[in-house]
Amino acid sequence: MDDYDENDQQMDCALDLMRRLPPQNVEENLATLLEVMPELTEDLLSAVDQPLKVRRDAKEGKEYLVCDYNRDGDSYRSPWSNEYDPPLADGSAPSDRLRKLEMAANEAFATYKELYYEGGVSSVYLWDMDDSFAGVVLIKKVNDGTVRSKGS
């Protein structure tokens, strides 16, 4: 039990608290918790699922989703321009070969999203691993209130 230090206890308590609070207030609750326990920022941001947020790539003019998979510090990498917002000089990026695959996957899932979800925002992020690669596909249906979906 010696490996279970005070930081681990704080993290367990913070996660237990997040599980007990109303999920519709997850962003507000997490922000408050980070103010009280800033030393757990990285761990909590990685462990607590939050609603996907949409940003616009300033260079390409396209929307993209931000999440833990494209975050480096306080910056997020756009799958369209491969640049961080706010700018980050030494942010991680996929290798050239993987970047080409990521760009193709973003185009493919943008089409898929239009055909099957009738709009919204999609983002694909890929990253290099030791002997392979990993990735995530994100799709968020955005209801702007102008078009009625079937069944609504």
Protein Blocks (a to p, Z undefined) as FASTA:
>chain_A
ZZmcfklmmmmmmmmmmmmpcfklmmmmmmmmmmmmmmlmmmmmmmmccdddddddfklo
pacdddfklgghjaccdfklopacdddfkbccddfklmmmmmmmmmmmmmmmmmmnopaj
ddddddddfklccdddddddddehlaccehZZ
